[in-house]
Amino acid sequence: MKKLILPVMLVAIVVGLYEQTKAKPNIFILIIAIVIFMYGMMRLSAKTLHNQNHSIEDKTIEEEDDANEGR
């Protein structure tokens, strides 16, 4: 699926940038290109791991104590 999303996103970026260079750009084409790009970014970022959960588990007791003293 990732192989399909990346080319579609690149086409949306190119179309959006090309449309902006026109003297009178079509707003609807720009909106559609932005929506496609944002949807693709959402799909790609959903597959990345979130490091926040891992960083909390990896902290040592001393690091947690130092963080609590600062509050």
N, C-alpha and C positions, 0 to 999 in steps of 0.2 A: 504494500500500500504506500510505503514511503517513496518508492520509485515513481509512483503516479502523482503524488502530491507535489514533489519538488518541481517537475516540469510545468505543472499547472500554475504553481506560484510564480515561477519565472516568467511565464507568458503574461500573467496578470500584471506583474511589475513592468514589463516592457510596454504593454498596452497602456497602462496608466501613465508612464513617463512620456510615451509618444503623444498621448492625448493632451498632456499638459503643455507640450511645446507648440500646439496649434494656436492660432490667433484667437479662435473662439472655441474652446474645448467643450465637449459635451459632458455635462455634469453627471448624467446617468451612467455613462461609461466609466467615469472616474470612480463613482460610488460602487459600481459592480466590481471593478478591479480591486478596490480597497477591501471590500467584503470577502472576495475570494482569497486575497492575500492573508487577511486576519484569520479566516477559517483554517487555512493551511497552517499558519503559525500555531493556532490552537491545537490542531491535530498532532503536529510535530512535538510541541512542548508537553503534551499529555503523556508521551512515551518516555520522557526523561525522568530520571530518578530525582527525588527530592532529598537533598542532603541534610535538611534540617532535622529529620528524625534520626538519622545516623549520627549526627554530630552531638545530639543530646545523649545518646546511648554511649558514645565513645569518650565522654568527658570523665576525667578521674574525680575522685572525691575532693582532692585539693582544689581543682579548678572550679568545682561547684561551690566550695566554701568561699573561694575568692570572689566569685560572682555574687554570692549572697551578702558578703560584707559590703559590697559597693552600693547596695540598695538602701 
